[in-house]
Amino acid sequence: MAGLAYEGTPLPVNEYLVEAGSRIHGRGLFAIKTIPPDTQLIQYLGERISKAESLVRCEEENAYIFTLDDQYDLDGDMPWNPARWANHSCSPNCEAYDVEGQIWLFSKREIQAGEEITFNYGYDLEDYQEHPCACGSPACVGFMVAEEFFGVIQRRRDLAMTATGPLASVGSGESEL
Ligand SMILES: [Zn+2]
């Protein structure tokens, strides 16, 4: 396993994954071997909690809470949930799906050995400035938000740039900016 992007020889999480230091944030999950597309990789475990309890924990800056249904959320901030190490990316190689009430991470494409496992945390726009993204992807929008909000973030960023540029011309479309 020489030459992979993770250091040392940590114990595998399962047949595909190992947990190690990440360039994105803190710890991360990494592929031990080539993973085919659409592979059911790892279950996102956690404690099933009520919406009221979820609200309390979210206000305590718990970043590991998943929406399960109208009644319950899943708090994955548990030492027995290795999937919590998976970092957010704006160009993720995995996606989270609900499989009969269980949250699983699936590969979106083929993943090479040594690649970090990422998925989009699916955050909404509430307080998004408090969640800057360091995923390093060329398509990074700068904040951890669901893909459906990428356009909004980009427009806000473009507006901010225009506002600080010289002679922001409104409506000409021919601006040199
Ligand atoms: Zn990003």
Boltz pocket constraint, residues with backbone or C-beta under 6 A from the ligand:
constraints:
  - pocket:
      binder: B
      contacts: [[A, 88], [A, 89], [A, 90], [A, 91], [A, 133], [A, 134], [A, 135], [A, 136], [A, 137], [A, 139], [A, 140], [A, 141], [A, 142], [A, 143]]
      max_distance: 6.0
